[in-house]
Amino acid sequence: MIWLSSAVLSALVATVTFWVAPAGISHGNAEPAGFLLLWTRYSAHLAFFFLIVAFSASTLKRYSHNLVTTYLMRHRRQLGLGFATAHFAHLTALSLFLSQLGSLAMDAGTAVAGFGYVVLIVLTLTSNDWSVRRMGISAWRQLHTYGINILMLYFFIAFSATLLTKGGAIYGLYVAVIILAVTAKIRIKRAPRPITAG
């Protein structure tokens, strides 16, 4: 299952990061990067991979109908759960890192980030057939459309802020990928559907 592979990858990221962190450096240290900081960064990269694939599955299917896009579309819910698994691993790493530095406090930034996780929890708890039947397919789709768009916005802001303040080609790439994915989805939705004879 895709969400299980996400859990395995999340554990692998933590394990590998522990071994590659500089020797003799406090695991909570920021400069040079210690284990908790590196784990926070790499777990965010993994979570974004699952998010962007889940977000783009329907768009890719419209642009190119093949075995890969069909598989992604069929397992889009699993991809979303994979993102949730990886992102909760990121939350664990981030919380440990901030607490190690004594920076874990409730402020406006924490509240905004917390709202993002509330959205993620709602999407995770409703990613099942029972919720679809209970809510109705229309309401369920609307909830998950709004939810994943909010999460994409969060990542866009986070990566853009990191790019502007610290630089890094990878964050420039991520911002470009988000813009491309959102633009492609908007174009697909606005494109007129072909009229079929009937």
Secondary structure, DSSP 4 states (H G I P E B T S, - for coil): -HHHHHHHHHHHHHHHHHHHSPTTS-TT-TTTT-HHHHHHHHHHHHHHHHHHHHHHHHHHHHH--SHHHHHHHHTHHHHHHHHHHHHHHHHHHHHHHHHHHT-----HHHHHHHHHHHHHHHHHHT-SHHHHHHH-HHHHHHHHHHHHHHHHHHHHHHHHHHHHHH--HHHHHHHHHHHHHHHHHHHHHHSPPPPPP-
